Amino acid sequence: MADIKVRVGQQNATKVISSLAGAQTLSLSELSDVNVEPYKNGMVLVYNGTTNKFDATLTLTPVQHRI
């Protein structure tokens, strides 16, 4: 795959896309940092800073941050 050049601020950066060798199937439930049980239609993944994992949820809680 071709490298994709992007600019971040005033510096150049290179985004490298990689792929897995061979035919492999991976489910989100197989990842050690993702909690997805039980599955429900419409869920999204939200990062939980307390557990350092992504949790599947139907509820999004707004948080105000200054960037």
N, CA, C and O of each residue as an XYZ file, in Angstrom:
268
protein
N       0.835     -1.173      0.000
C       0.000      0.000      0.000
C       0.882      1.238      0.000
O       1.990      1.226      0.535
N       0.390      2.281     -0.591
C       1.159      3.520     -0.686
C       1.119      4.281      0.627
O       0.125      4.243      1.352
N       2.213      4.974      0.924
C       2.241      5.858      2.085
C       1.393      7.087      1.778
O       1.328      7.540      0.635
N       0.750      7.617      2.803
C      -0.068      8.809      2.647
C       0.603      9.929      3.424
O       0.821      9.803      4.628
N       0.930     11.017      2.754
C       1.589     12.153      3.403
C       0.521     13.107      3.932
O      -0.423     13.455      3.223
N       0.682     13.525      5.187
C      -0.231     14.486      5.798
C       0.579     15.570      6.487
O       1.756     15.371      6.789
N      -0.038     16.706      6.734
C       0.630     17.796      7.447
C      -0.070     17.978      8.785
O      -1.287     18.156      8.842
N       0.711     17.933      9.862
C       0.211     18.160     11.211
C       0.881     19.420     11.719
O       2.080     19.424     11.997
N       0.118     20.479     11.840
C       0.717     21.759     12.216
C       1.663     22.209     11.123
O       1.291     22.245      9.950
N       2.882     22.551     11.499
C       3.879     23.010     10.542
C       4.801     21.890     10.077
O       5.678     22.120      9.244
N       4.616     20.683     10.604
C       5.526     19.588     10.282
C       4.861     18.577      9.356
O       3.647     18.378      9.405
N       5.669     17.944      8.516
C       5.172     16.866      7.679
C       5.124     15.582      8.489
O       5.965     15.361      9.360
N       4.160     14.751      8.209
C       4.045     13.453      8.872
C       3.681     12.426      7.814
O       3.083     12.764      6.793
N       4.037     11.190      8.053
C       3.713     10.109      7.139
C       2.811      9.116      7.839
O       3.149      8.598      8.903
N       1.667      8.853      7.240
C       0.746      7.856      7.771
C       0.997      6.569      7.004
O       0.902      6.541      5.777
N       1.317      5.503      7.730
C       1.626      4.223      7.102
C       0.484      3.267      7.378
O       0.115      3.040      8.530
N      -0.067      2.717      6.331
C      -1.151      1.753      6.462
C      -0.556      0.362      6.363
O       0.189      0.061      5.430
N      -0.883     -0.484      7.324
C      -0.368     -1.852      7.300
C      -1.536     -2.826      7.254
O      -2.676     -2.451      7.527
N      -1.255     -4.051      6.917
C      -2.292     -5.076      6.865
C      -1.751     -6.367      7.450
O      -0.539     -6.571      7.519
N      -2.657     -7.234      7.870
C      -2.269     -8.532      8.409
C      -1.974     -9.491      7.266
O      -2.658     -9.475      6.243
N      -0.971    -10.313      7.437
C      -0.627    -11.295      6.409
C      -1.597    -12.467      6.490
O      -1.913    -12.943      7.580
N      -2.057    -12.920      5.361
C      -2.944    -14.074      5.325
C      -4.380    -13.696      5.639
O      -4.672    -12.562      6.019
N      -5.260    -14.653      5.476
C      -6.679    -14.438      5.746
C      -6.943    -14.667      7.225
O      -6.879    -15.798      7.706
N      -7.237    -13.597      7.942
C      -7.509    -13.694      9.371
C      -8.805    -12.971      9.686
O      -9.124    -11.949      9.078
N      -9.541    -13.508     10.632
C     -10.763    -12.880     11.095
C     -10.581    -12.518     12.553
O     -10.127    -13.341     13.348
N     -10.927    -11.305     12.906
C     -10.768    -10.844     14.274
C     -12.053    -10.167     14.707
O     -12.617     -9.357     13.971
N     -12.509    -10.497     15.895
C     -13.705     -9.899     16.465
C     -13.298     -8.924     17.561
O     -12.277     -9.130     18.218
N     -14.073     -7.875     17.770
C     -13.773     -6.929     18.845
C     -13.712     -7.618     20.197
O     -12.931     -7.216     21.059
N     -14.521     -8.648     20.396
C     -14.534     -9.352     21.681
C     -13.231    -10.095     21.943
O     -12.969    -10.489     23.079
N     -12.406    -10.296     20.913
C     -11.123    -10.970     21.078
C     -10.017    -10.020     21.545
O      -8.941    -10.476     21.932
N     -10.263     -8.717     21.514
C      -9.266     -7.742     21.938
C      -9.289     -7.612     23.455
O     -10.359     -7.551     24.060
N      -8.110     -7.570     24.071
C      -8.027     -7.555     25.532
C      -8.437     -6.216     26.142
O      -8.727     -6.152     27.336
N      -8.467     -5.143     25.345
C      -8.817     -3.835     25.902
C     -10.191     -3.341     25.456
O     -10.441     -2.137     25.420
N     -11.090     -4.287     25.112
C     -12.437     -3.933     24.679
C     -13.450     -4.800     25.418
O     -13.358     -6.028     25.402
N     -14.425     -4.147     26.071
C     -15.539     -4.848     26.714
C     -16.774     -4.639     25.851
O     -17.260     -3.514     25.736
N     -17.292     -5.709     25.240
C     -18.431     -5.566     24.335
C     -19.619     -6.446     24.709
O     -20.605     -6.472     23.972
N     -19.562     -7.145     25.795
C     -20.672     -8.021     26.180
C     -21.631     -7.284     27.093
O     -21.159     -6.519     27.934
N     -22.917     -7.451     26.995
C     -23.638     -8.143     25.934
C     -23.828     -7.216     24.728
O     -23.913     -5.998     24.880
N     -23.893     -7.798     23.544
C     -24.063     -7.020     22.318
C     -25.493     -6.508     22.218
O     -26.443     -7.220     22.543
N     -25.637     -5.272     21.769
C     -26.953     -4.713     21.463
C     -26.808     -3.831     20.234
O     -25.768     -3.205     20.032
N     -27.841     -3.784     19.421
C     -27.838     -2.979     18.216
C     -27.683     -1.501     18.568
O     -28.364     -1.007     19.466
N     -26.802     -0.799     17.878
C     -26.616      0.628     18.064
C     -25.535      1.014     19.055
O     -25.335      2.202     19.305
N     -24.833      0.046     19.628
C     -23.786      0.351     20.606
C     -22.593      1.031     19.942
O     -22.302      0.796     18.769
N     -21.906      1.882     20.715
C     -20.664      2.517     20.286
C     -19.600      2.222     21.332
O     -19.920      1.923     22.482
N     -18.330      2.307     20.934
C     -17.233      2.089     21.874
C     -16.803      3.418     22.473
O     -16.595      4.397     21.755
N     -16.670      3.445     23.806
C     -16.255      4.635     24.545
C     -15.096      4.237     25.440
O     -15.158      3.218     26.128
N     -14.025      5.048     25.433
C     -12.853      4.741     26.249
C     -13.131      5.039     27.717
O     -13.646      6.106     28.053
N     -12.789      4.089     28.593
C     -12.958      4.216     30.037
C     -11.575      4.408     30.650
O     -10.790      3.462     30.713
N     -11.272      5.614     31.098
C      -9.960      5.923     31.653
C      -9.677      5.228     32.967
O      -8.515      5.084     33.346
N     -10.717      4.790     33.677
C     -10.531      4.081     34.940
C     -10.014      2.668     34.707
O      -9.114      2.205     35.408
N     -10.593      1.979     33.712
C     -10.190      0.598     33.420
C      -9.162      0.517     32.303
O      -8.583     -0.545     32.073
N      -8.923      1.642     31.594
C      -8.038      1.671     30.424
C      -8.500      0.709     29.344
O      -7.688      0.086     28.660
N      -9.818      0.595     29.198
C     -10.412     -0.251     28.165
C     -11.527      0.513     27.467
O     -12.013      1.527     27.968
N     -11.927      0.006     26.294
C     -13.072      0.540     25.585
C     -14.299     -0.257     26.009
O     -14.266     -1.488     26.024
N     -15.384      0.441     26.355
C     -16.632     -0.199     26.746
C     -17.681      0.056     25.679
O     -17.780      1.165     25.154
N     -18.471     -0.971     25.354
C     -19.593     -0.810     24.444
C     -20.762     -0.255     25.245
O     -21.074     -0.755     26.326
N     -21.407      0.780     24.715
C     -22.504      1.413     25.439
C     -23.542      1.966     24.474
O     -23.255      2.244     23.310
N     -24.744      2.117     24.987
C     -25.810      2.789     24.245
C     -25.970      4.232     24.717
O     -26.670      5.018     24.079
N     -25.324      4.586     25.831
C     -25.473      5.899     26.448
C     -24.174      6.687     26.348
O     -23.116      6.207     26.756
N     -24.258      7.891     25.807
C     -23.098      8.774     25.735
C     -23.288      9.907     26.732
O     -24.333     10.559     26.751
N     -22.277     10.137     27.557
C     -22.319     11.188     28.564
C     -21.476     12.363     28.091
O     -20.277     12.205     27.861
N     -22.088     13.551     27.941
C     -21.300     14.702     27.488
C     -20.299     15.144     28.550
O     -20.616     15.190     29.739
N     -19.092     15.468     28.105
C     -18.033     15.955     28.983
C     -17.492     17.232     28.369
O     -17.246     17.285     27.164
N     -17.304     18.257     29.178
C     -16.779     19.515     28.654
C     -15.275     19.566     28.867
O     -14.791     19.474     29.995
N     -14.549     19.714     27.777
C     -13.093     19.828     27.812
C     -12.688     21.044     27.000
O     -13.328     21.379     26.003
N     -11.637     21.691     27.425
C     -11.054     22.769     26.625
C      -9.893     22.196     25.848
O      -9.006     21.558     26.416
N      -9.900     22.421     24.568
C      -8.822     21.907     23.720
C      -7.961     23.052     23.271
O      -6.989     22.845     22.544
